[in-house]
């Protein structure tokens, strides 16, 4: 099996992590906007109950994506100026 250089693995981890951070952040923003619209509507029928459950699940999934993105990001990460 060919060995991989630490730099190549770090580069791959950084690219994947940055992509996940970007996607997770965009999804979290969309989810927060949806929650605000649903709160403004404040309708108590069954469809809204199901929608609230879906939004709660989306919040959990967004958090998991962001957590994983930070976990796989190389430890030598420094913010860009």
Steps between C-alpha positions, in 0.01 A plus 500: 500500500651839406580733786344844501690806604378682811469818294263335252280364779497838676411674175215256438370539857514878470308503169231263628469687829473841334234369264302352790535822701373706208207264435412462869504875552276563198256232615494636855419850371219365282366296790498803733312705239244220466455488878442876509237479223325212674498686832348804329223283349430333838239260363415198715374251241647155432707613200680758712565240767667276243696794360629589846622142540679515166665831591616356832656205317667740255648692793647177638641402160654847449666479840640155418644620167666800664637291787645242262650771279689647796609155618657401167662837437878471539620607843742751349204712387546873542234752394569705191567871570 
